[in-house]
């Protein structure tokens, strides 16, 4: 039996109460049930616990839980699932993936245990990247190398048994399954009629079918469209830079064994970058994962309008090429050979150009997936008539849908 599959309590956390002693007492109750050794000191009281909410998390509420009295104890991470996330994510599947990634590849955090609407995870001494950090050329190369490593994971190892051997793109399944929930949101009487007209789900479904047929004709698995294990949500908030990248136990040392190609770039290796939050992870074209990351360059979730993307911040070709070069040099799919990983400039230019085209091909799919996601996430706000939501999911969905339609027009998928 796997410990983290056990449900520890039957009542949910209400994240808005996280500043109360009652909330801290609930956290301690779970920690006690899990028998986390580092937190076993019976002198710890709720008033000794510090709980800090992390901004920028859109699907869940995420908190750092720490204690410095009576003794300093390693921080742990508390994740409380969003109220609408059950319509978007299979939690048993997510936990299976987390366990396999952590135990087999030393990727991502260990899960200590679950409760009715969340879980406790391993915390890394790190700083979360910012919207500007991912634009830094060196950090961007680290991310490219780390993504190539992630794409090298054996899909069959991390897949749940029922999905073993499957090479279907999970983004297509997500759009298909989420549309049902999106239609339910659009059927709510509290949704503004102009929102229904502007997003126009029936029109989107027709456009999506046309796009699916088109992409099947232009995708090239040898240039970036091969189905690999993807993260599917590499926004800056899910990328951590370790404060000290000297690992403290054998579990994390395994990362070094898993990345023998790290010496291909003569600079500090990307072990400093840790990827977290695997809720949307699954098989997809590699180019889709890259395209999705590039769209996250246009986002800043720490402004007064976090739902708005700024297309002017999309990476230039020079910035994309910088990312591609690191990705290609670390990729099991595109690397020249293990014995001779050095490319001639002309060879590298051809690989970059081909990969860049495939990224452009899959770019509309990112907009489509997150547009439908935004509608589903908006359900609680729409039902309760929230005028000024913490995050404007409907506004986000409108922007993503507009970008989807612009890109399929620019690509010639549909005509004006």
C-alpha positions in Angstrom: 0.0 0.0 0.0 1.1 3.5 -0.8 0.8 5.8 2.3 -0.2 8.9 0.4 -3.3 7.2 -1.0 -4.8 7.2 2.5 -7.5 9.8 3.3 -6.6 11.1 6.8 -9.6 13.3 7.7 -13.2 13.5 6.5 -13.7 17.2 6.7 -12.3 19.7 4.2 -10.0 22.6 4.9 -11.5 26.0 4.2 -8.5 27.9 2.9 -9.9 31.4 3.7 -9.5 30.4 7.4 -5.8 29.8 7.2 -4.9 32.6 9.6 -6.8 31.0 12.5 -5.5 28.8 15.2 -8.2 26.3 14.3 -6.7 25.9 10.9 -3.2 25.4 12.3 -4.6 22.8 14.7 -6.1 20.9 11.7 -2.7 20.9 10.0 -1.0 19.5 13.1 -3.7 16.8 13.3 -2.9 15.7 9.7 0.9 15.8 10.4 0.4 13.7 13.5 -1.6 11.1 11.6 1.1 10.9 8.9 3.8 10.5 11.5 6.2 12.9 9.8 9.3 12.3 11.7 10.7 15.8 11.6 7.4 17.2 13.0 7.1 14.5 15.8 7.9 16.9 18.7 4.8 16.8 20.9 5.5 20.3 22.3 4.5 21.9 19.0 1.3 23.9 19.5 -1.0 25.6 16.9 0.4 29.0 18.0 3.9 27.8 17.1 3.0 27.1 13.5 3.4 29.8 10.8 1.2 29.3 7.7 2.0 31.5 4.6 -0.1 31.5 1.5 1.7 31.6 -1.8 0.3 33.9 -4.5 0.1 33.0 -8.2 -1.4 29.5 -7.8 -4.5 29.4 -9.9 -5.9 25.8 -9.6 -5.3 25.3 -5.8 -4.5 27.3 -2.7 -0.9 26.6 -1.7 0.7 27.3 1.7 4.1 26.9 3.3 3.8 25.5 6.8 6.8 26.1 9.2 7.7 26.0 12.8 10.6 27.6 14.7 9.5 27.0 18.2 10.3 25.1 20.3 12.8 23.9 17.6 13.3 24.8 14.0 11.6 22.2 11.8 11.8 21.7 8.0 9.0 23.5 6.2 6.3 21.4 4.4 3.9 22.4 1.7 0.1 22.3 2.1 -2.0 22.2 -1.0 -5.8 22.7 -0.9 -7.6 21.8 -4.0 -9.7 24.4 -5.8 -13.5 23.9 -5.6 -13.8 23.4 -9.4 -10.6 21.4 -9.9 -12.4 18.0 -9.5 -14.0 18.7 -12.9 -10.5 19.3 -14.4 -8.2 16.9 -12.7 -8.2 13.2 -11.7 -6.5 13.3 -8.3 -5.8 9.5 -8.1 -4.1 9.8 -11.5 -2.1 12.9 -10.4 -1.0 11.2 -7.2 0.1 8.1 -9.1 2.2 10.3 -11.5 3.7 12.2 -8.6 4.7 9.0 -6.8 6.3 7.5 -10.0 8.2 10.6 -10.9 9.5 11.0 -7.4 10.4 7.4 -6.7 11.7 6.4 -10.2 13.2 9.6 -11.6 13.6 11.8 -8.5 11.5 14.5 -10.2 9.1 16.6 -8.2 8.2 16.4 -4.5 7.3 13.5 -2.3 3.7 13.3 -1.1 3.4 12.8 2.6 -0.4 12.2 2.6 -3.8 13.3 1.5 -7.0 14.6 3.1 -10.5 15.2 1.7 -9.6 18.2 -0.4 -5.8 18.4 -0.5 -2.5 17.0 0.5 0.9 17.6 2.2 4.1 17.6 0.1 7.8 17.9 0.4 9.1 21.5 0.4 12.2 22.6 -1.4 14.4 25.4 -0.1 14.0 27.5 -3.1 12.7 30.7 -4.7 9.9 30.6 -7.2 10.8 32.1 -10.5 9.2 35.4 -11.5 7.7 36.6 -14.8 11.0 38.3 -15.5 13.2 35.4 -14.4 12.0 33.1 -17.1 13.1 35.7 -19.7 16.7 35.6 -18.4 18.8 33.9 -21.2 20.7 31.6 -18.8 17.6 30.6 -16.8 15.7 30.0 -20.0 18.4 27.6 -21.1 18.1 25.8 -17.8 14.4 25.5 -18.3 14.9 24.2 -21.8 17.3 21.5 -20.6 15.0 20.6 -17.7 12.0 20.3 -20.1 14.1 18.0 -22.4 14.8 15.8 -19.3 11.1 15.7 -18.4 10.3 14.7 -22.0 12.7 11.8 -21.7 10.6 10.1 -19.0 9.1 6.8 -20.1 5.4 7.3 -20.5 4.6 3.7 -19.6 6.5 4.0 -16.3 4.5 7.0 -15.0 1.1 6.1 -16.7 -1.6 4.5 -14.6 -2.1 0.9 -15.6 -5.3 1.6 -17.6 -3.3 4.1 -19.8 -0.2 2.0 -20.3 0.8 1.9 -23.9 -1.3 4.9 -24.8 0.2 7.6 -27.0 -2.9 9.8 -27.3 -2.5 13.5 -26.7 -3.9 14.3 -23.3 -4.7 17.9 -24.3 -7.3 16.7 -26.8 -8.9 14.5 -24.2 -8.8 17.4 -21.8 -10.6 19.8 -24.2 -13.2 17.1 -25.0 -13.9 16.3 -21.3 -13.8 19.8 -20.0 -16.3 21.1 -22.7 -19.1 19.3 -20.9 -18.4 21.2 -17.7 -17.9 24.4 -19.6 -21.4 24.0 -21.1 -22.8 23.5 -17.6 -21.2 26.8 -16.6 -22.7 28.5 -19.7 -26.1 27.2 -18.7 -26.1 29.0 -15.4 -28.6 31.8 -15.3 -26.1 34.1 -13.5 -23.7 34.1 -16.5 -23.9 37.3 -18.4 -25.4 36.8 -21.9 -22.6 38.8 -23.5 -20.1 36.3 -22.2 -21.9 33.5 -24.0 -22.0 35.5 -27.2 -18.3 36.5 -27.1 -16.9 33.1 -26.3 -19.5 31.2 -28.4 -18.8 27.6 -27.4 -20.7 26.0 -30.3 -18.5 28.0 -32.7 -15.4 26.9 -30.8 -16.4 23.3 -31.1 -16.6 23.6 -34.9 -13.3 25.5 -35.0 -11.6 22.9 -32.8 -12.6 20.0 -35.0 -11.2 21.9 -38.1 -8.0 22.6 -36.2 -7.6 19.0 -35.1 -7.9 17.8 -38.7 -5.4 20.4 -39.9 -2.8 19.7 -37.2 -3.0 16.0 -37.9 -1.8 16.8 -41.5 1.1 19.1 -40.6 2.5 17.6 -37.4 5.9 16.0 -37.7 7.0 13.7 -34.9 10.6 13.9 -36.0 10.7 17.7 -35.5 8.9 18.1 -32.2 5.4 16.5 -32.4 6.3 13.1 -31.0 4.1 12.2 -28.0 6.2 12.5 -24.9 5.5 12.9 -21.2 4.8 16.6 -20.7 4.3 18.9 -17.8 1.7 21.0 -19.7 1.8 23.9 -17.2 5.3 25.3 -17.0 4.3 28.8 -15.9 6.9 30.6 -13.8 5.1 29.8 -10.5 5.7 26.1 -11.1 9.4 26.5 -11.6 11.7 26.7 -8.6 15.3 27.7 -8.3 17.0 25.8 -5.5 18.7 28.0 -2.9 21.3 25.3 -2.4 21.5 22.7 -5.2 23.7 20.3 -3.2 21.2 17.6 -2.5 20.9 16.2 1.1 19.8 12.7 0.4 20.1 9.8 -2.0 16.6 10.5 -3.3 17.7 13.8 -4.9 21.1 12.6 -5.8 19.4 10.2 -8.3 18.7 13.3 -10.4 22.4 13.4 -11.3 22.4 9.8 -12.5 19.3 10.5 -14.6 20.8 13.4 -16.4 24.1 12.2 -17.9 23.9 14.8 -20.7 24.1 17.8 -18.4 27.8 18.3 -19.3 26.8 19.1 -22.9 26.5 22.8 -22.0 29.6 24.4 -20.5 27.8 26.3 -17.8 26.1 25.7 -14.4 23.8 22.7 -15.0 20.0 23.0 -14.7 19.9 21.0 -11.5 19.1 24.4 -9.9 15.6 24.3 -11.5 12.9 22.1 -9.9 9.5 21.6 -11.6 6.5 21.3 -9.4 2.7 20.9 -9.8 1.9 18.0 -12.0 -1.9 18.2 -12.1 -2.0 18.5 -15.8 1.0 16.3 -16.7 0.5 13.7 -19.3 1.3 12.6 -22.9 1.4 15.3 -25.4 3.4 16.5 -28.4 6.7 18.0 -27.1 6.1 21.1 -29.2 2.8 21.7 -27.4 4.6 21.8 -24.0 7.1 24.3 -25.4 4.4 26.4 -27.0 2.5 26.4 -23.7 5.7 27.6 -21.9 6.2 30.4 -24.4 2.7 31.7 -23.8 3.5 31.9 -20.1 6.1 34.5 -21.0 3.1 36.8 -21.7 1.6 36.3 -18.3 2.2 38.0 -15.0 0.0 36.7 -12.2 1.2 39.3 -9.8 -0.4 42.4 -11.3 -3.7 44.2 -10.8 -5.0 42.3 -13.9 -3.4 38.9 -13.6 -5.9 37.4 -16.1 -4.6 39.4 -19.0 -1.8 38.2 -21.2 0.5 40.6 -23.0 1.3 39.3 -26.5 4.2 41.8 -26.8 6.1 39.8 -24.2 6.0 36.6 -26.3 9.6 35.5 -26.9 11.4 36.7 -30.0 13.0 34.2 -32.3 16.4 35.0 -30.7 14.9 34.1 -27.3 13.2 31.0 -28.6 16.4 29.9 -30.4 18.2 30.2 -27.1 15.7 27.9 -25.4 15.6 25.5 -28.4 19.4 25.1 -28.4 19.5 23.9 -24.8 16.4 21.7 -25.3 17.9 20.1 -28.4 21.3 19.5 -26.8 19.5 17.6 -23.9 16.8 15.9 -25.9 16.7 12.1 -26.4 14.6 12.7 -29.5 16.6 15.4 -31.3 20.1 14.9 -30.1 22.6 14.0 -32.8 24.1 11.1 -30.8 25.2 10.3 -27.3 28.9 10.0 -28.4 28.8 13.2 -30.5 26.3 15.7 -29.2 27.9 18.7 -31.0 26.0 20.0 -34.0 27.3 21.8 -37.0 25.7 25.3 -37.2 23.7 24.4 -40.3 22.4 21.2 -38.6 21.4 23.1 -35.5 19.7 25.8 -37.6 17.6 23.2 -39.4 16.5 21.5 -36.2 15.7 24.9 -34.6 13.6 26.0 -37.6 11.7 22.7 -37.8 11.0 22.7 -34.0 9.9 26.3 -34.1 7.4 25.5 -36.8 6.0 22.6 -34.8 5.7 24.9 -31.8 3.7 27.4 -33.9 1.5 24.5 -35.1 0.6 23.5 -31.6 0.4 27.0 -30.2 -3.4 27.4 -30.8 -4.0 24.2 -28.8 -2.6 25.9 -25.7 -5.0 28.8 -26.0 -7.9 26.4 -26.6 -7.2 24.2 -23.6 -6.8 27.1 -21.1 -9.8 28.9 -22.5 -12.0 26.0 -21.6 -10.2 25.6 -18.3 -10.9 29.2 -17.4 -14.7 28.7 -18.0 -14.8 25.6 -15.8 -12.7 27.4 -13.1 -15.2 30.3 -13.1 -18.1 28.1 -12.0 -18.1 29.0 -8.3 -17.8 32.8 -9.0 -20.5 32.6 -11.6 -22.9 30.7 -9.3 -22.3 33.1 -6.4 -22.5 36.2 -8.5 -19.1 37.4 -7.5 -18.5 40.8 -9.1 -14.8 41.2 -8.4 -13.3 37.7 -8.2 -9.8 37.1 -6.9 -8.9 35.9 -10.4 -11.1 36.8 -13.4 -11.4 33.3 -15.0 -14.0 34.4 -17.5 -11.8 37.3 -18.6 -8.9 34.9 -18.9 -11.0 32.5 -21.0 -12.1 35.3 -23.3 -8.5 36.4 -23.9 -7.4 32.9 -24.6 -10.3 32.2 -26.9 -9.5 35.4 -28.8 -5.9 34.3 -29.2 -6.9 30.8 -30.4 -9.1 32.3 -33.1 -6.4 34.7 -34.2 -3.7 32.0 -34.5 -5.8 29.5 -36.5 -6.6 32.4 -38.8 -2.9 33.4 -39.1 -2.0 29.8 -39.8 -4.6 29.5 -42.5 -6.6 26.8 -40.7 -9.7 28.8 -41.2 -10.5 31.6 -43.6 -11.7 35.1 -42.7 
